[in-house]
Amino acid sequence: MSVPADYYDMTRVRPEVAKVLTRINELGPTFAERAVGIDIDASFPVENYKDLAAEGFMTLTVPKEHGGHEFSLGEYAMVGAEIGKYCGATALTFNMHNSTMMWSRFMYEMPHLTDEDCAAFAPLRARQFKRAVAEQGIYSQPISEAGNNWTSKPIQTNCVKVDGGWKINGFKKFASLAGYCDYYSIVCTEHFAGEEPRHEDTMIFVVHKDAVGLSVKGEWDPLGMRGTNSRDLILKDVFVTEDDLLMPPGLFIKTLPYWPHMMATLSPTYMGVAQGAYDFTVGYLSGKLPGMPPIDRRMFATKRHAVGQMYARLSSMRALWWQAFMEAQGLPTQAQVLRMYSAQYNVMEGVQEIAALAIRTCGGQSMLKSLPLERMYRDSRCGALMLPYTTEIMEDYMSVLTLYDEDELDELPGDEGGARSSLWRGNKAAWDGDQIAAE
């Protein structure tokens, strides 16, 4: 099995991060062993989560003053990719939990927030960090709603002001960790009588798993990523108060569009799956897989050529992906955003190519469910269709950012479906006139 030094320049990696990467690879074989039953039964990786929590890895991006590791987005992505080598479902759900932690941290640090914004935000984020650190609470972040790109139109799940707070009504599709988390981060749109729903009225609340009116429905029997337990979440008159806000009203739409890398955090999982498929192929051809006969298949030139192809695809994919995440920041430049879009696209398409080539190269035996490659192949098919950054959307975004000037982006043709609401449009709108002048 590969180690981080095989594909990262470790002189550029902080010792604290290197230590976590090493520990993940020590836990990895156990995760891989459990992944077999998790996949067959479509069961949640409970034991893996216990191990990650015991190591303190559920709070990687939480600020140090709140008891976390304070990893950057890029450092967090490296850890997620290492988990993905061994169990894709664990890595993918690990991201759903950590995304809530990242929103509470990185959105608060955005330079265009006012002192008043930060003062309102501070106690809310402190509450979530305490739950994650002291109580070891696990979060789910269900956003998808069937048939609607959640960045194209206002979120359909809605909240309405009532005495003492709000009532939430709606439906979430693919709610990963459903039934296994402690809290759900619910993105919804505040509705006002006689007014059309607006992006500007997007709200996000933290709802406890036992809240009255919250229920988990449906079965979970997908092609791949079977351990994510991404069932349907129903909210019927769920009551919340100001204390349940994840961030103050108005800040979701004021921050997330200007931290576009935050919507690409599914890619570490698939970067890891790609590496896992490559590692399996090398071990299989070399006769060095535990539990299998030590048969050397390296003398076949066709198989050696395929491994060369896989390495070339994997290494170029990772190089772009690592650069994009290591330079991730709020208010990025257009060049940084384009690299991120390209990295997202290359990972989600490349993982499928590498897994397919691995099966073709290793041969018929690799299709058996007793070996992990068959699961990795099925898992690899899921990434390209995950919103908001599907591969089709990435193709469109990369094309329009290169063909049009920034001041033309709001008038682009061919956006009848509204998918470009999540397209980066520059950072000027994040600042008011006084702030721009002050710069």
Sequence and secondary structure as in RCSB ss.txt:
>XXXX:A:sequence
MSVPADYYDMTRVRPEVAKVLTRINELGPTFAERAVGIDIDASFPVENYKDLAAEGFMTLTVPKEHGGHEFSLGE
YAMVGAEIGKYCGATALTFNMHNSTMMWSRFMYEMPHLTDEDCAAFAPLRARQFKRAVAEQGIYSQPISEAGNNW
TSKPIQTNCVKVDGGWKINGFKKFASLAGYCDYYSIVCTEHFAGEEPRHEDTMIFVVHKDAVGLSVKGEWDPLGM
RGTNSRDLILKDVFVTEDDLLMPPGLFIKTLPYWPHMMATLSPTYMGVAQGAYDFTVGYLSGKLPGMPPIDRRMF
ATKRHAVGQMYARLSSMRALWWQAFMEAQGLPTQAQVLRMYSAQYNVMEGVQEIAALAIRTCGGQSMLKSLPLER
MYRDSRCGALMLPYTTEIMEDYMSVLTLYDEDELDELPGDEGGARSSLWRGNKAAWDGDQIAAE
>XXXX:A:secstr
   GGGTS GGGS HHHHHHHHHHHHHHHHHHHHHHHHHHHT   HHHHHHHHHTTGGGTTS GGGTS    HHH
HHHHHHHHHHH HHHHHHHHHHHHHHHHHHHTTT TT  HHHHHHHHHHHHHHHHHHHTS   EE    BTTB T
TTS  SSEEEEETTEEEEEEEEEEETTTTT SEEEEEEEE  TTS   GGGEEEEEEETT TTEEEES    SS 
GGG  EEEEEEEEEE GGGBSS TTHHHHHGGG GGGGGTTHHHHHHHHHHHHHHHHHHHHT  TTS     TT 
HHHHHHHHHHHHHHHHHHHHHHHHHHT  SS  HHHHHHHHHHHHHHHHHHHHHHHHHHHHH GGGGSTTSHHHH
HHHHHTTGGG SSS HHHHHHHHHHHHHS GGGGGG SS TT GGGGS   SGGGS HHHHHH 
